[in-house]
Amino acid sequence: MGLFNIFKKQKSDEEKAQDLKDKNFDILKFDGIRARRMGNRDYAKKCFREALKLQNDFETKTYLAQTLVETADLDEALDLFKQMADEEPTHYPTLNMLSQLQYMLEDYEGLRQSAEKMIALEAENSVGYYQYATALQHTGQPREAIDMLDKAIGLQDEYTEARLKRADILLSEGLAGQALADTDHILAQEPDHEDALLMQGKIKVAQGQKDEAEKLYKHILEQDPFHEQCYLSLGRLYLSQGKASETVALMNDAIDLNASFADAYLLRAEAKQRNNDTEGAQKDEAEGKRLKSEETFTGTVPQEVKVAEKNVLGL
């Protein structure tokens, strides 16, 4: 009887130790979640890492991986998402985030493989076809990419990002009329969709309708004075028309809004050179190159890989 009581006490101690371990895990995990929401990502990473030492929890790994992306620790995030994909090979959101990281790191073969797995898991989910198209686009297979985007849009007609990507590829293939149909479709639903307006401006330039393109670019800047890509598109349009002074003035405005806008310095340098301002051009070019060399990943997922109207992680 005495031996049985001793065994019961030992087991109870083990249970207490496990309870304490579980409690500490919960504290670390939820401290990490709170810290991340408050923007204290370094502390959040520390909490998540310590929590994972106590318990191999898939959700905590997801939080850690997302935080690593936000702090530009992309290689570490990639390794973690690969580990998670091995542990849960049928977990679609993990494969999707893995594919996004592979795109950011220009691992297009890895992106293609992840997209294939996504399609095999959910053949009726348009996202896998979109990701596959992204891989094909960046490996010199535009027509095959268009085929994949056709499938994505066939499954989800209002897949805006897929229509924008298809328009971009069609335009690059000299099929401006077909590209215009995609932007028209988007704008019929959302008349002020900035990315569609910007793409339509590029299409108008390709079709020789430069006045129409200028109107579109100016409309975007009226809506959003901070739209950097629109400044560049309008500036390049001016430069192609021999309006170097207008380009310089426009880039002045863009740089006033963002003094670290590297591409604006480089475009202004080109415009100044055409205006025979060699000294000013050299200064702008040097500054643009310096800023380019200092550019770092911001933690924002590129538009290329965003999923239309969906939060695939569900977190």
Steps between C-alpha positions, in 0.01 A plus 500: 500500500788733585672433167176577314468834681860588411430419132186717510701792644770463232238502223335802654831686498545423130153630430573817694820550304309456174231740614766760577661441162165542324428816698836651410442408137165679498649809666784519247275437202241762589764750611647456153164555333442818703850628431458443128170685494667790679781506245770365733606227259844426648344418836225304325760284324675434831172395661403270214843337493496435873145366479602254230774365724222393735250373245511420128190703415412554133307822560791653691732407215265682265511814716878482519535451126272794426694719742827396336361616166402832656854552630659400167647176640390334178745210486412393854129540422542291186666219695224507757220493241673210324514314832132572558412383148681172570314459829159586354524431124125548450483840672423731209565836675854392589571405141365835387722697738796282398431581137488873579839484669643305210383777270657769719829310499477436124490123550274443202558126480400468866199722430394275213527189718296659780235611252476149357437367851236766558318405180520130588346571841226740384446485125206741526699765687615775265798602714717203401461580131588864568817399681590255224452780246736721700770232483448456126505876437839533667653202322432629150178310431243777445252303289490217753455761776201642313349151480530464877345842556214403269433209735523719810257755357272223376468385860472852646378755251566799727859398575640851457867414552479221242339733245769762564776243458340367182472854364866564581615184321269558203638853467857369510405258221370782283134417559388839629139458389458181702675661796256791482207261536629389841544854630159598361346210691660611827407866452141408421482366856734752666532820291777644719711186538847655492695196378252443217514868404880490502503187284249657264728803471786273395276334245397839359867594464563177310205580273637848431224673696735706714254778580257241638780342702596839645139560608491162674828561683390845612169356621687248714718772653192707578365202692830405654777764498740241649471241219867456417459269201265750342758778536750281318256403225398859438861616516609241244209603278612863516857402424391293198328814370812710541361680807812481715418812703154364584663175609740685729213698656295184553791314661560803723147455631552126549826551689343772716248237610763230550864601524604134475327436166799351316334454161383862499860619539609272216224620268569862592867437419405382153276802448767742622755343267265564208476860619882518490519527880787252524602592855143470630456172315815354654393598851153349455638182349744457788224558756263264322758223491586556866136473601455191283790330678340572837153376413381221727193283510221674692297197605223579255395216273537617139189557294621223271420234758206642690190286496187674375254576776624214717691446821632154428676470833183558698699652786 
